[in-house]
Amino acid sequence: MKILVTGGAGFIGSHVTELLCNQNHDVTVFDDLSKGYREFIDKRAKFIHASLENRDAIEKALQGIDAVVHLAAESIIKYSIDNPHETFRRNIMYLVNLLEAMRKNNVKYLVFSSSAAVYGEIKDTKPVKEDNKKEPMQPYGASKLSAEVILSSYYHCFNINSVSLRYFNVYGPRDCQLPVTRAVPNWFKAVIKEQPVGLNWAGKQIRDYIFVKDVAQAHLEVLGKEGYRQYNIGSGTGNSMLEILNAVFDACNKKTEILDLGERPGDPNYLVADTSKILNEIGWKPRFSLKEGMRLTYDFYKDSKNLPS
């Protein structure tokens, strides 16, 4: 297939691109490099340096394309709280630009990078099922839920098939997004440099951490599926944030001081995926254990040039 990957220079997008190339797909990466890195793009893929704000560029890029994997987005939760207008513009209007270009080029398949942030605080069913109540706690989660609703309209009106993958906490090599806000890269940076690590909520929050290569594989397995679908993408296992920090310590084979950072707004107490739907319908399941994933992540960050700034 001829596949366009938006955001293919980023953390998850670069892994998706690599796997697609490994399976001999004809891949084009469309990225403005505002969050990604040119060196992360697989050399077998074509590269278009452009923004989804540029309607002419995306329409031209989609000529002859069979399917799109859409990962380009504003994904920093704190940024979304500080800048909701810009977050909605990038995560909603850029998607509409893409969908309109797909419609004009008769491209009928889309895999969308969604998020567990669409759920908000979980009070009832645990772990979280796809049909759980959705009440996002920050503009980022609201933008992803809004995008899913837009995809529904484009399926019913224009027969553009879409699969939304609701990521839980993704970690792994190439997570070099700036500013560094995610816990795992921050912790690896601190531990490798033998500096104190910050921990919110005393590490008691329960999260579902999933290795990036498992996440990337899910995109390949849902590619070309018919209909309008949503799937949770997680490990299905809940760990306290303190347990995740200890997994980082174990991977580095050393510990540093822990600093109590107190509470942080926009954080649900519990967020763990029920992944039975995608297992039953598609056959996807995670392959990497937390221990193995953290070891591979450490192997990436131990090279000082890969440490987040």
Wavefront OBJ file of the C-alpha trace (Angstrom):
o trace
v 0.000 0.000 0.000
v 0.956 3.640 -0.473
v 0.652 5.175 2.991
v 1.014 8.745 4.223
v 2.154 9.139 7.851
v 1.557 12.585 9.321
v 3.867 13.243 12.248
v 6.162 10.455 11.061
v 9.244 12.230 12.427
v 7.932 12.086 15.974
v 8.166 9.606 18.815
v 5.417 7.152 17.868
v 5.268 8.143 14.199
v 8.890 7.223 13.534
v 8.297 3.722 14.910
v 5.133 3.337 12.808
v 7.065 4.446 9.709
v 9.864 1.971 10.410
v 7.458 -0.964 10.761
v 5.568 0.016 7.600
v 8.835 0.138 5.667
v 9.801 -3.244 7.105
v 6.610 -4.640 5.567
v 7.509 -3.133 2.181
v 4.803 -0.485 2.110
v 5.470 2.646 0.071
v 5.617 5.254 2.860
v 5.600 9.040 2.745
v 6.158 11.047 5.928
v 4.419 14.437 6.153
v 5.834 16.465 9.040
v 6.650 20.098 9.828
v 9.413 19.020 12.271
v 7.989 21.263 15.000
v 7.929 18.263 17.363
v 9.820 15.613 15.387
v 13.359 14.972 14.211
v 14.545 14.477 10.634
v 17.038 11.814 11.761
v 14.222 9.668 13.195
v 12.584 9.215 9.775
v 13.344 5.859 8.191
v 15.580 6.413 5.138
v 13.337 4.140 3.071
v 10.437 6.597 3.407
v 9.866 9.704 1.309
v 9.705 12.950 3.291
v 7.577 16.056 2.791
v 8.482 18.948 5.081
v 5.168 20.763 5.454
v 2.383 21.620 7.888
v -1.211 20.415 7.854
v -2.104 24.097 7.925
v -1.006 24.125 4.270
v -4.039 22.733 2.449
v -2.360 22.725 -0.959
v 0.596 20.739 0.374
v -1.544 18.041 1.994
v -3.798 17.746 -1.081
v -0.746 17.265 -3.302
v 0.830 14.778 -0.868
v -2.293 12.602 -0.882
v -2.318 12.053 -4.629
v -2.093 8.294 -5.253
v -2.195 7.444 -1.523
v -4.209 4.420 -0.309
v -4.342 5.118 3.443
v -3.290 7.659 6.059
v -1.866 7.216 9.562
v -2.474 10.532 11.336
v -0.185 11.194 14.305
v 0.564 14.910 13.896
v -0.905 16.751 16.874
v -0.338 19.009 19.854
v 0.109 16.396 22.577
v 1.468 18.185 25.641
v -1.257 18.322 28.285
v 0.168 21.326 30.147
v 0.405 23.244 26.867
v -3.259 22.461 26.189
v -4.232 23.893 29.584
v -2.168 27.033 28.998
v -3.124 27.373 25.307
v -6.519 25.765 24.640
v -7.272 27.826 21.526
v -4.060 26.758 19.787
v -4.528 23.145 20.888
v -8.009 22.981 19.364
v -6.807 24.680 16.190
v -4.019 22.167 15.642
v -5.831 19.039 16.768
v -9.214 19.729 15.191
v -8.816 22.104 12.254
v -5.673 20.366 10.978
v -7.624 17.090 11.060
v -10.419 18.698 9.040
v -7.835 19.938 6.508
v -6.544 16.374 6.227
v -9.998 14.827 5.871
v -11.024 17.329 3.202
v -7.852 16.544 1.274
v -8.576 12.824 1.641
v -12.103 13.385 0.343
v -10.830 15.264 -2.717
v -8.281 12.526 -3.454
v -10.701 9.658 -2.739
v -8.530 8.249 0.092
v -10.816 6.008 2.141
v -8.769 4.728 5.098
v -7.429 6.550 8.162
v -5.780 5.388 11.389
v -6.060 8.145 13.994
v -3.840 8.771 17.009
v -6.305 9.274 19.857
v -5.771 9.107 23.611
v -7.030 7.650 26.875
v -7.393 11.302 27.902
v -10.847 11.168 26.291
v -12.118 9.248 29.358
v -11.146 11.584 32.193
v -11.573 10.335 35.767
v -12.748 6.721 35.916
v -15.315 6.156 38.652
v -17.133 3.024 37.521
v -15.817 0.258 35.258
v -12.184 -0.671 35.864
v -10.223 -1.315 33.721
v -11.520 1.141 31.140
v -13.655 -0.123 28.259
v -14.165 1.758 24.999
v -17.819 2.457 25.805
v -17.052 4.004 29.211
v -18.364 7.477 29.939
v -16.095 10.138 28.467
v -15.471 13.335 30.390
v -12.056 14.798 29.438
v -10.274 16.702 32.184
v -8.187 18.992 29.957
v -8.375 20.601 26.491
v -6.030 17.941 25.060
v -8.445 15.122 25.906
v -11.376 17.213 24.696
v -9.644 17.823 21.369
v -9.098 14.088 20.843
v -12.712 13.245 21.685
v -13.918 16.001 19.358
v -11.707 14.596 16.606
v -13.281 11.152 17.019
v -16.752 12.670 16.609
v -15.588 14.431 13.437
v -14.303 11.094 12.110
v -17.758 9.618 12.712
v -19.327 12.310 10.532
v -16.814 11.747 7.714
v -17.493 8.019 7.794
v -21.262 8.397 7.610
v -21.270 11.255 5.095
v -18.248 10.488 2.929
v -17.420 6.811 3.589
v -13.963 7.566 4.969
v -13.194 4.554 7.173
v -11.333 5.343 10.393
v -9.836 3.561 13.364
v -9.067 5.631 16.463
v -6.391 4.168 18.711
v -6.721 5.471 22.254
v -3.188 5.348 23.618
v -2.613 4.966 27.307
v 0.874 5.890 28.620
v 3.348 5.250 25.810
v 7.066 5.054 26.573
v 10.194 3.971 24.745
v 13.121 5.058 22.548
v 12.927 8.344 20.597
v 10.677 10.095 23.093
v 12.603 13.340 22.734
v 9.725 15.798 22.580
v 10.542 19.275 23.867
v 9.678 20.574 26.352
v 10.061 17.320 28.260
v 6.824 16.761 30.174
v 6.373 12.984 30.210
v 7.560 11.149 33.293
v 9.704 8.374 31.798
v 12.117 10.479 29.697
v 12.383 12.984 32.548
v 13.234 10.201 34.975
v 15.787 8.540 32.724
v 17.473 11.894 32.204
v 17.646 12.536 35.945
v 18.816 9.049 36.947
v 21.473 8.791 34.222
v 22.810 12.200 35.307
v 22.508 11.139 38.972
v 20.073 13.933 39.755
v 16.900 13.893 41.903
v 13.650 12.751 40.230
v 10.318 14.518 40.684
v 7.199 12.534 41.555
v 3.622 13.879 41.635
v 0.838 12.630 43.895
v 3.405 10.644 45.985
v 3.485 8.119 43.138
v 0.105 6.637 44.115
v -1.714 7.156 40.813
v -2.367 3.995 38.806
v -1.372 4.037 35.150
v -1.089 1.693 32.171
v 2.328 1.936 30.486
v 2.694 0.464 26.983
v 5.933 0.125 24.997
v 6.107 2.170 21.802
v 6.870 -0.778 19.499
v 3.661 -2.480 20.641
v 1.760 0.735 19.936
v 3.307 1.017 16.467
v 2.357 -2.584 15.658
v -1.286 -1.838 16.480
v -1.388 0.749 13.683
v -0.286 -1.826 11.138
v -2.828 -4.375 12.308
v -5.820 -2.017 11.978
v -4.713 -0.480 8.672
v -7.366 -0.786 5.978
v -10.182 -1.878 8.302
v -13.705 -0.913 7.299
v -16.091 1.200 9.381
v -15.730 3.690 12.213
v -13.913 2.044 15.143
v -12.158 2.884 18.404
v -9.736 0.690 20.348
v -7.822 1.033 23.602
v -4.081 0.598 23.217
v -2.464 -0.285 26.524
v -0.770 -3.102 28.364
v -3.924 -3.934 30.308
v -1.875 -3.822 33.516
v -2.033 -1.094 36.147
v 1.071 0.073 37.987
v 1.491 2.864 40.477
v 3.712 5.674 39.286
v 6.113 4.722 42.057
v 6.339 1.234 40.524
v 7.058 2.790 37.119
v 9.810 4.893 38.686
v 11.292 1.790 40.293
v 11.293 0.115 36.857
v 13.358 3.063 35.590
v 15.726 2.679 38.541
v 16.070 -1.043 37.797
v 16.804 -0.425 34.101
v 19.507 2.092 35.043
v 20.784 -0.159 37.851
v 20.879 2.810 40.233
v 18.608 5.061 42.274
v 18.551 8.777 42.976
v 16.693 11.002 45.412
v 12.910 11.337 44.958
v 11.411 14.828 45.203
v 7.736 15.164 46.181
v 6.136 17.515 43.624
v 2.672 17.338 45.156
v -0.538 17.363 43.143
v -0.868 18.335 39.477
v -4.140 19.506 37.850
v -5.644 17.465 35.037
v -4.438 14.074 36.306
v -6.984 11.273 36.862
v -6.245 8.888 39.735
v -6.721 5.699 37.723
v -6.323 4.951 34.020
v -5.829 1.344 32.894
v -6.980 -0.146 29.582
v -9.302 -3.030 28.936
v -7.821 -4.273 25.634
v -10.179 -7.206 25.061
v -11.981 -5.473 22.164
v -8.930 -5.119 19.921
v -7.728 -8.585 20.909
v -11.050 -10.163 19.943
v -11.659 -8.162 16.762
v -8.118 -7.671 15.421
v -5.880 -10.057 17.354
v -3.479 -7.380 18.623
v -1.913 -7.723 22.053
v 1.238 -6.251 23.611
v 4.423 -8.318 23.375
v 6.909 -6.363 25.496
v 6.994 -6.619 29.285
v 7.585 -3.502 31.372
v 11.041 -4.781 32.311
v 12.067 -5.432 28.698
v 10.606 -2.153 27.463
v 12.417 -0.152 30.134
v 15.698 -1.906 29.311
v 15.365 -0.995 25.628
v 14.446 2.567 26.592
v 17.534 2.824 28.790
v 19.689 1.516 25.921
v 18.496 4.516 23.890
v 18.905 7.189 26.565
v 22.274 6.011 27.882
v 23.798 7.558 24.762
v 24.151 11.140 25.975
v 23.159 12.632 22.603
v 19.685 11.098 23.034
v 19.037 12.497 26.508
v 16.278 15.138 26.569
v 17.601 18.661 27.002
l 1 2 3 4 5 6 7 8 9 10 11 12 13 14 15 16 17 18 19 20 21 22 23 24 25 26 27 28 29 30 31 32 33 34 35 36 37 38 39 40 41 42 43 44 45 46 47 48 49 50 51 52 53 54 55 56 57 58 59 60 61 62 63 64 65 66 67 68 69 70 71 72 73 74 75 76 77 78 79 80 81 82 83 84 85 86 87 88 89 90 91 92 93 94 95 96 97 98 99 100 101 102 103 104 105 106 107 108 109 110 111 112 113 114 115 116 117 118 119 120 121 122 123 124 125 126 127 128 129 130 131 132 133 134 135 136 137 138 139 140 141 142 143 144 145 146 147 148 149 150 151 152 153 154 155 156 157 158 159 160 161 162 163 164 165 166 167 168 169 170 171 172 173 174 175 176 177 178 179 180 181 182 183 184 185 186 187 188 189 190 191 192 193 194 195 196 197 198 199 200 201 202 203 204 205 206 207 208 209 210 211 212 213 214 215 216 217 218 219 220 221 222 223 224 225 226 227 228 229 230 231 232 233 234 235 236 237 238 239 240 241 242 243 244 245 246 247 248 249 250 251 252 253 254 255 256 257 258 259 260 261 262 263 264 265 266 267 268 269 270 271 272 273 274 275 276 277 278 279 280 281 282 283 284 285 286 287 288 289 290 291 292 293 294 295 296 297 298 299 300 301 302 303 304 305 306 307 308 309
